[in-house]
């Protein structure tokens, strides 16, 4: 191939350089996050588990608001955990369904279930930060394990969710333990989109924590010390923001040394997928609505992947349209990108117990979410929407 004309064509050279740099950044992203998560060891891979008498007591915290149906079907899996010393604290906040009756029935059979009932919004703030903080202050143990009423441990045969998550506290300097929450699988395109969206989001925050740069967590499977919560005044600095009890707390209090990741399959939880497109869109808007409060440097770093993806396809399409660059090289660059992406995503899906169809279709899903996430950024969640 003769590249002489390319060296004398500034436009072609610029586009080729942009495409090459974008490819490098994308390959680094897939390797540092997806591939790394697939091979991450961490505290959960250590042998010789500690004896039961050395395990710290744990308080599991949930906040319920008209979640009687979820509590009826899921709470027993938390109450039956194989762990020597734990309690489950459920804050019933302004519920008008049968939540109180479900909790009353379960508390008669499980003495380690503590129910805190709040009948009015004492501070006038929206969201669940106030009842959640009440649940934390009502807990008797320092190690807190957070979940939501719709969550279930992924492993329902050994009941070792608490035991597995507590492995993250093998070092005394650890205050925060991040876990993974998946989505129940169903054979439909809508479910696959939710699966990939959850995988991509989870790999990003878990991978960042594995690289010693934690920035957020998922309140559907998250643990931290009660002393850390009280020492840093809990949610007091962002009480006026309805969302982000998990996101903003981890963002403000996680550090290189005090945060770790547990990727033991027995430590995973899962939830049912959103039933409608409207509910899923609202959930995604809620999840990203607090990102505007991130530090400027973090905002810029999180733009690296979508911007590189956009520039990679744009520069490649322009080079192909101009016809001034060998199409064989463009095809090779695209093949390299797709191969490394699918391979890396396959490692992450295997480690996080996600169905293989997700990594096979990941290049298509990636393009879809490049557009969808851009729309989310342009039209953030309205403060006028009433949130749970």
Order of alpha helices (4+ residues) and beta strands (2+ residues): alpha-alpha-beta-alpha-beta-alpha-beta-alpha-beta-beta-alpha-beta-beta-alpha-beta-alpha-alpha-beta-beta-alpha-alpha-alpha-alpha-alpha
